[in-house]
């Protein structure tokens, strides 16, 4: 109803102004801590033996806060969310409460779960790291690409209009393969592809310690490789078909910023400016119940100790938002995955 929509817009505006959460459009859940890939740019899989996962009771316990804050979308992230044996029960709970579910997945098992995905998940975001040989090498899983492709084609064969997008982390091992990634996504039937640089400096993605330089430089594009990266980017942004109907989600300027991000590590330019309000419009809930303002900031509570609304509006959490200076905070300066959602923006 228009009145409810206007009220939600007002609450989103008030949250941004006061740092006291009264609207929370997006919640990111990690239903399962383990992953079925062994990606070179991520450490999540290294802790697979210490399994943690969200339960139906956890999701039921979140409904009160989600309804209070008018949550519209839950992003199921991970780890690999589909490894949770009760994943579709969690989705069903949310769907029954008019909350849209988006699944971020490695894509290895989406063919197996195609019918349930179509029933309970609004759209899917898969990861693509290269053409077939390179994707399998980066994922460290045999036939990872073919399983992903078969899953996408299976879902599209049942419902050609079902939206499946792809996300690619561009780094030292795959930047030369960037154009092949775009072509592979088109051939697979992907609706849109998005690109971001690799996070090499934070504690996110299950890093107990931030990577030291030897590990960083396995993924970080080197200074001497930057001209080659620029050549690849120039070809991509000069090809208008890449941006027709927004097949590449980002603008040309955002694609250029991937060069600027890597160049900043060598003092050649500042890190690209990011306008972000993620801690005001979303939250991250990990498989053990820990709550974070976003992927890259410290834990502020646990849903098994307190309700989500109490956690988000605790003195500690409110003070964090009020005092966060993104232009000075190192995690924000080097962030690769910002979110900026205006009070008027409607979720797709």
C-alpha positions as CSV (number, residue, x, y, z in Angstrom):
1,X,0.0,0.0,0.0
2,X,1.2,3.6,-0.8
3,X,1.0,4.7,2.9
4,X,3.1,1.8,4.1
5,X,5.7,2.4,1.3
6,X,5.9,6.1,2.3
7,X,6.3,5.2,6.0
8,X,9.1,2.8,5.1
9,X,10.8,5.4,3.0
10,X,10.6,7.8,6.0
11,X,12.0,5.3,8.4
12,X,14.9,4.6,6.0
13,X,15.6,8.3,5.8
14,X,15.4,8.6,9.6
15,X,17.9,5.7,10.1
16,X,20.4,7.4,7.9
17,X,20.0,10.7,9.8
18,X,20.0,9.4,13.4
19,X,22.0,6.1,13.1
20,X,19.2,4.5,15.1
21,X,17.8,1.7,12.9
22,X,14.1,1.9,12.3
23,X,14.2,0.4,8.8
24,X,16.5,-2.4,7.5
25,X,15.8,-3.2,3.8
26,X,18.4,-5.9,3.5
27,X,19.6,-8.8,5.7
28,X,22.5,-11.0,4.7
29,X,22.4,-14.5,6.2
30,X,25.2,-17.1,6.1
31,X,23.2,-20.4,6.6
32,X,26.3,-22.6,6.5
33,X,29.9,-21.9,7.4
34,X,31.5,-24.5,5.1
35,X,32.1,-24.2,1.3
36,X,32.2,-26.8,-1.5
37,X,35.0,-24.9,-3.3
38,X,38.6,-24.2,-2.3
39,X,39.1,-20.8,-3.9
40,X,42.6,-19.3,-3.9
41,X,41.3,-15.8,-2.9
42,X,39.2,-17.0,0.0
43,X,39.9,-18.9,3.3
44,X,36.4,-20.0,4.2
45,X,36.9,-23.6,3.1
46,X,40.0,-23.9,5.4
47,X,37.6,-24.0,8.4
48,X,35.2,-26.5,6.9
49,X,35.8,-29.0,9.8
50,X,34.4,-26.5,12.3
51,X,30.9,-26.5,11.0
52,X,28.4,-23.9,12.0
53,X,25.0,-23.3,10.6
54,X,21.8,-21.3,11.1
55,X,18.6,-23.2,12.1
56,X,14.9,-22.8,11.5
57,X,14.6,-21.5,15.1
58,X,17.3,-18.8,14.3
59,X,15.3,-17.6,11.3
60,X,12.0,-17.7,13.2
61,X,13.7,-15.7,15.9
62,X,14.7,-13.0,13.3
63,X,11.2,-12.5,12.0
64,X,10.1,-10.1,14.7
65,X,13.0,-7.7,14.0
66,X,12.6,-8.1,10.2
67,X,8.9,-7.3,10.4
68,X,9.6,-4.3,12.7
69,X,12.2,-3.0,10.3
70,X,10.4,-3.8,7.1
71,X,13.0,-6.1,5.7
72,X,12.4,-6.7,2.0
73,X,15.2,-9.0,1.0
74,X,17.4,-11.6,2.5
75,X,20.7,-12.5,0.7
76,X,21.8,-16.0,1.4
77,X,25.6,-16.0,1.4
78,X,28.3,-18.2,2.8
79,X,30.2,-20.4,2.8
80,X,27.8,-22.3,0.4
81,X,24.3,-21.7,1.6
82,X,23.0,-24.8,-0.2
83,X,25.1,-27.0,2.1
84,X,22.6,-26.3,4.9
85,X,20.3,-29.4,4.8
86,X,17.4,-27.1,5.8
87,X,18.2,-24.3,3.4
88,X,14.8,-24.4,1.6
89,X,12.9,-24.6,4.9
90,X,14.7,-21.3,5.8
91,X,13.7,-19.9,2.5
92,X,10.1,-21.0,2.9
93,X,9.8,-19.3,6.3
94,X,11.0,-16.0,4.7
95,X,8.8,-16.4,1.6
96,X,5.7,-17.0,3.8
97,X,6.5,-13.7,5.4
98,X,6.8,-11.8,2.1
99,X,10.5,-11.5,2.2
100,X,12.4,-12.0,-1.0
101,X,15.3,-14.5,-1.0
102,X,18.4,-14.0,-3.2
103,X,21.0,-16.9,-3.3
104,X,24.7,-16.3,-3.7
105,X,26.2,-19.6,-4.7
106,X,29.2,-21.4,-6.2
107,X,26.7,-23.0,-8.5
108,X,28.0,-26.6,-8.1
109,X,24.6,-28.0,-7.0
110,X,22.0,-25.7,-8.5
111,X,21.0,-28.3,-11.1
112,X,20.3,-30.8,-8.3
113,X,18.2,-28.2,-6.5
114,X,16.7,-26.5,-9.6
115,X,13.0,-27.0,-8.8
116,X,13.3,-25.9,-5.2
117,X,15.3,-22.9,-6.2
118,X,12.6,-21.9,-8.7
119,X,10.0,-22.3,-5.9
120,X,11.6,-20.6,-3.0
121,X,14.4,-18.3,-4.3
122,X,13.7,-15.1,-6.3
123,X,17.0,-14.9,-8.1
124,X,20.4,-16.4,-8.1
125,X,23.9,-14.9,-8.2
126,X,26.7,-17.3,-9.2
127,X,30.4,-17.0,-9.2
128,X,32.5,-17.2,-12.4
129,X,36.3,-16.9,-12.2
130,X,37.3,-17.6,-15.8
131,X,36.7,-19.8,-18.8
132,X,36.4,-23.5,-18.1
133,X,40.0,-24.4,-17.4
134,X,40.8,-21.3,-15.3
135,X,37.6,-21.4,-13.4
136,X,38.3,-25.0,-12.3
137,X,41.8,-24.1,-11.4
138,X,40.8,-21.1,-9.2
139,X,38.0,-23.0,-7.6
140,X,40.3,-26.0,-7.0
141,X,37.4,-28.3,-7.9
142,X,37.3,-30.6,-10.9
143,X,34.4,-29.9,-13.3
144,X,33.3,-26.8,-11.3
145,X,32.6,-24.9,-14.5
146,X,30.6,-27.6,-16.2
147,X,28.5,-28.1,-13.1
148,X,27.8,-24.4,-12.9
149,X,27.0,-24.3,-16.6
150,X,24.7,-27.3,-16.4
151,X,22.9,-25.8,-13.4
152,X,22.3,-22.5,-15.1
153,X,21.1,-24.2,-18.3
154,X,18.8,-26.5,-16.3
155,X,17.1,-23.6,-14.6
156,X,16.8,-21.6,-17.8
157,X,15.3,-24.6,-19.6
158,X,12.5,-24.8,-17.0
159,X,12.0,-21.0,-16.8
160,X,13.9,-18.9,-19.4
161,X,12.9,-15.7,-17.6
162,X,14.3,-16.7,-14.2
163,X,17.0,-14.2,-13.4
164,X,20.6,-15.5,-12.9
165,X,23.4,-13.1,-12.6
166,X,27.1,-13.7,-12.1
167,X,29.8,-12.1,-10.0
168,X,33.5,-12.2,-10.7
169,X,36.4,-11.2,-8.5
170,X,39.2,-9.8,-10.8
171,X,42.7,-10.5,-9.6
172,X,46.2,-11.5,-10.7
173,X,45.2,-15.0,-11.8
174,X,42.3,-14.1,-14.1
175,X,42.5,-10.5,-15.3
176,X,44.0,-11.6,-18.6
177,X,41.0,-13.9,-19.0
178,X,38.5,-11.1,-18.3
179,X,37.0,-10.9,-21.9
180,X,36.7,-14.7,-21.9
181,X,34.7,-14.5,-18.7
182,X,32.3,-12.1,-20.3
183,X,31.9,-14.4,-23.3
184,X,31.5,-17.5,-21.1
185,X,28.7,-15.8,-19.1
186,X,26.9,-14.9,-22.3
187,X,27.1,-18.4,-23.7
188,X,25.9,-19.9,-20.4
189,X,22.8,-17.8,-20.5
190,X,23.7,-15.4,-17.6
191,X,21.5,-12.3,-17.6
192,X,24.1,-9.9,-16.2
193,X,27.7,-10.1,-14.9
194,X,29.3,-7.9,-12.2
195,X,33.0,-7.4,-11.5
196,X,34.9,-6.3,-8.4
197,X,38.6,-6.4,-7.3
198,X,39.9,-8.9,-4.8
199,X,40.0,-8.1,-1.1
200,X,43.5,-8.8,0.0
201,X,43.8,-6.7,3.2
202,X,40.8,-7.4,5.5
203,X,39.9,-10.1,8.0
204,X,36.8,-11.0,6.0
205,X,36.2,-14.4,4.4
206,X,37.3,-16.4,7.5
207,X,40.8,-14.9,7.7
208,X,41.9,-15.1,11.3
209,X,44.7,-12.7,10.4
210,X,44.9,-10.3,7.4
211,X,47.0,-11.7,4.7
212,X,50.7,-10.9,4.8
213,X,52.6,-9.7,1.7
214,X,53.7,-13.1,0.3
215,X,50.1,-14.3,0.3
216,X,48.7,-10.9,-0.8
217,X,50.9,-10.9,-3.9
218,X,49.6,-14.2,-5.1
219,X,46.3,-12.4,-5.8
220,X,47.3,-8.7,-5.9
221,X,48.0,-7.5,-9.4
222,X,51.7,-6.4,-9.4
223,X,52.8,-2.9,-10.4
224,X,54.5,-4.2,-13.5
225,X,51.3,-5.9,-14.6
226,X,49.2,-2.7,-14.3
227,X,49.7,-1.5,-17.9
228,X,48.5,-4.9,-19.1
229,X,45.4,-4.6,-16.8
230,X,44.7,-1.2,-18.3
231,X,44.9,-2.6,-21.8
232,X,42.3,-5.3,-20.9
233,X,40.0,-2.7,-19.3
234,X,40.4,-0.4,-22.3
235,X,39.2,-3.1,-24.6
236,X,36.3,-4.0,-22.4
237,X,35.0,-0.4,-21.9
238,X,35.4,0.4,-25.6
239,X,33.2,-2.6,-26.6
240,X,29.7,-1.1,-26.4
241,X,28.0,-4.6,-26.5
242,X,29.4,-5.2,-23.0
243,X,27.2,-2.4,-21.7
244,X,24.1,-2.9,-23.9
245,X,21.1,-3.6,-21.7
246,X,23.6,-3.4,-18.8
247,X,25.0,-6.9,-19.5
248,X,27.9,-5.6,-17.4
249,X,26.3,-4.3,-14.3
250,X,28.9,-1.6,-13.6
251,X,29.4,1.6,-15.5
252,X,32.6,2.1,-17.5
253,X,33.9,4.3,-14.7
254,X,33.4,1.6,-12.2
255,X,35.2,-0.9,-14.4
256,X,38.1,1.6,-14.6
257,X,38.1,1.8,-10.8
258,X,39.3,-1.8,-10.7
259,X,42.5,-0.6,-12.2
260,X,42.6,2.4,-9.8
261,X,42.0,0.1,-6.8
262,X,45.1,-2.0,-7.7
263,X,47.2,1.0,-8.6
264,X,46.4,2.5,-5.2
265,X,48.4,-0.2,-3.5
266,X,51.5,1.2,-5.2
267,X,50.7,4.9,-4.4
268,X,49.9,5.7,-8.0
269,X,46.5,7.1,-7.1
270,X,44.1,7.2,-4.1
271,X,41.8,4.2,-3.5
272,X,38.5,4.8,-5.4
273,X,36.0,6.8,-3.5
274,X,33.0,4.7,-2.4
275,X,29.7,6.2,-1.2
276,X,28.4,3.5,1.1
277,X,25.6,3.2,3.7
278,X,25.7,-0.6,4.3
279,X,25.7,-0.4,8.1
280,X,22.6,1.7,8.0
281,X,20.6,-0.3,5.4
282,X,21.8,-3.9,6.0
283,X,23.4,-6.3,8.4
284,X,25.3,-9.6,8.2
285,X,24.4,-12.6,10.3
286,X,27.0,-15.3,10.3
287,X,26.4,-19.1,10.6
288,X,27.2,-19.0,14.3
289,X,24.7,-16.2,14.9
290,X,27.3,-13.4,15.1
291,X,26.1,-10.0,13.8
292,X,28.2,-7.6,11.9
293,X,27.4,-4.1,10.4
294,X,28.9,-5.4,7.2
295,X,31.3,-8.1,6.0
296,X,34.3,-6.0,6.9
297,X,33.6,-4.7,10.4
298,X,33.7,-6.3,13.8
299,X,31.0,-8.3,15.5
300,X,28.4,-6.3,17.4
301,X,26.4,-9.1,19.0
302,X,24.9,-12.6,18.5
303,X,21.3,-13.4,17.7
304,X,21.5,-16.4,20.1
305,X,22.2,-14.0,23.0
306,X,19.8,-11.1,22.1
307,X,17.3,-10.1,19.5
308,X,18.4,-8.5,16.3
309,X,16.6,-5.2,16.9
310,X,18.3,-4.9,20.3
311,X,21.7,-5.7,18.9
312,X,21.4,-3.2,16.0
313,X,20.3,-0.4,18.3
314,X,22.6,-1.1,21.2
315,X,24.7,1.8,22.4
316,X,27.8,0.2,20.9
317,X,26.2,-0.3,17.5
318,X,24.6,3.1,17.3
319,X,27.9,4.7,18.3
320,X,29.8,2.7,15.7
321,X,27.5,4.1,13.0
322,X,27.6,7.7,14.3
323,X,31.4,7.8,14.5
324,X,32.3,5.8,11.4
325,X,34.3,8.1,9.1
326,X,34.6,6.1,5.9
327,X,37.1,8.4,4.4
328,X,39.5,7.6,7.3
329,X,38.6,4.0,8.2
330,X,41.1,1.6,6.7
331,X,38.5,-1.2,6.1
332,X,36.2,1.3,4.3
333,X,39.0,2.9,2.2
334,X,40.1,-0.5,0.9
335,X,36.6,-2.0,0.7
336,X,35.8,-3.9,-2.5
337,X,32.1,-4.5,-1.9
338,X,30.3,-1.2,-1.0
339,X,26.5,-0.7,-0.9
340,X,24.7,2.6,-1.2
341,X,21.0,2.4,-1.0
342,X,18.9,5.6,-0.9
343,X,15.7,5.8,1.1
344,X,13.8,6.0,-2.2
345,X,15.5,3.1,-3.9
346,X,13.2,0.1,-4.5
347,X,14.7,-3.4,-4.3
348,X,14.4,-5.3,-7.6
